[in-house]
């Protein structure tokens, strides 16, 4: 088996992708840059999503009250805010030749053509990548999932407590020790 340069974690919503990638990223001692997405809640209601980088910069990703032509369900997507925070972090990872960590490659993020261009640059380089990616079929994501040097790991509620061992093994093969 060849060494994977990229590990993509996919699974249905609520399967634990974000929790898993945060845990893995926190345990990796290798230099890393990237971002996580998290829910914005008001009481029990999900109102939107924000993006936060490893350096602590935050921006709105999407919100029910955000007026945008780019929508996913009830959420208007803030491409400008997303790009202002996420893209410099990805560019810095490319410059540093470090590990790129992305949560997530999904419908909202893919409205950004600049994000897609940086992903393609990352996939055509020797950079290591640890990312979550939408499970639903999507031409751009399907291309990334099939890229040479990419390992796709499917997480579910049933296997999420046991899958960390498989991912840890893949990460070690990629030269990323936990």
Secondary structure, 3 states (H helix, E strand, C coil): CCCCCEEEEECCCCCCHHHHHHHHHHHCCCCEEEEEEEEEEECCEEEEEEEEECCCCEEEEEECCCCCCCEECCEEECHHHHHHHHHHHHHHHHHHCCEEEEEEECCCHHHCHHHHHHHHHHHCCCCEEEEEECCCCCHHHHHHHCCCCEEEEECCCCCCCCHHHHHHHHHHHCCCCC
